[in-house]
Amino acid sequence: MHPLIGYLIAVGLFAIGLYGVLTRRNAVLQLAAAELMLGGVHLVLVTTDLVAGLRTGQSFALFIVVVAAAEVGVGLALVLNLWRERASIDTDALPEEDDAGAEARR
């Protein structure tokens, strides 16, 4: 297999994930899109490892799997907390804070 195929698929995955993160309002769908982005990075590391033959890409890919698992755990905890407080997981409905709002709470 030519390495360009792996890189093109990785760019496609990352682009679809980025589009999903920027356009979706549902927090769960945003988490799924972030997982697609991590999958794209994962594929780049594995493809580069196969091309260069250094065997470091595989260890970095394993690290990405661990980070993805931690992201899912933290992300779902945040989504559950959002649901409990607002009864909605729509991220557009969240209030936007500026520096003045953060200063008022301190």
C-alpha positions in Angstrom: 0.0 0.0 0.0 1.3 3.4 -0.9 1.7 5.7 2.2 -0.2 8.5 0.4 -3.5 6.5 0.8 -3.0 6.3 4.6 -2.3 10.0 4.8 -5.3 11.0 2.6 -7.6 8.8 4.7 -6.2 10.4 7.9 -6.7 13.9 6.5 -10.3 13.0 5.6 -11.0 11.6 9.1 -9.5 14.7 10.7 -11.5 17.0 8.4 -14.8 15.3 9.1 -14.0 15.4 12.8 -13.1 19.1 12.7 -16.3 19.8 10.8 -18.3 17.9 13.4 -16.8 19.7 16.3 -17.4 23.1 14.8 -20.9 22.6 13.5 -22.7 20.2 15.9 -24.5 21.6 18.9 -25.0 18.3 20.7 -22.2 17.6 23.2 -22.2 13.8 22.6 -21.8 14.3 18.8 -19.0 16.8 19.4 -17.2 14.1 21.5 -17.7 11.6 18.7 -16.3 14.1 16.2 -13.3 14.6 18.5 -12.8 10.8 18.5 -12.7 10.9 14.6 -10.0 13.6 14.8 -8.0 11.3 17.2 -8.4 8.5 14.7 -7.0 10.6 12.0 -3.9 11.4 14.1 -3.6 7.7 15.0 -3.6 6.8 11.4 -0.9 9.3 10.5 1.3 8.0 13.3 0.9 4.4 12.2 1.4 5.2 8.5 4.6 7.2 9.3 5.8 4.3 11.4 5.3 2.0 8.5 7.1 4.3 6.1 10.1 5.2 8.3 10.3 1.9 10.1 11.3 3.5 13.5 8.7 1.7 15.7 8.0 4.8 17.6 4.7 5.5 15.9 3.2 2.4 17.4 4.0 3.5 20.9 2.6 7.0 20.2 -0.5 5.3 18.8 -1.0 3.3 22.0 -0.7 6.6 23.9 -3.4 8.1 21.7 -5.7 5.1 22.6 -5.1 5.8 26.3 -5.8 9.5 25.8 -9.0 8.7 23.9 -10.3 6.5 26.7 -9.6 9.2 29.2 -11.3 11.8 27.0 -14.4 9.7 26.7 -14.6 9.2 30.5 -14.1 12.9 31.3 -16.3 14.0 28.4 -19.2 11.8 29.4 -19.0 13.0 33.0 -19.2 16.6 31.7 -22.2 15.7 29.5 -24.0 14.0 32.5 -23.3 17.1 34.7 -24.6 19.4 31.9 -27.8 17.2 31.6 -28.4 17.3 35.4 -28.1 21.1 35.6 -29.8 22.2 32.4 -31.8 19.2 31.2 -30.2 19.7 27.8 -26.9 18.8 26.2 -27.1 21.6 23.6 -23.8 23.5 23.7 -25.3 26.6 22.1 -27.5 27.1 25.1 -24.6 27.4 27.5 -23.9 30.9 28.7 -20.8 32.5 27.4 -18.6 33.9 30.1 -16.2 36.8 29.7 -13.4 37.9 32.0 -15.8 40.1 34.0 -18.1 37.1 34.8 -15.1 35.1 36.0 -13.9 38.0 38.1 -17.3 38.3 39.7 -17.3 34.7 41.0 -13.9 35.0 42.7 
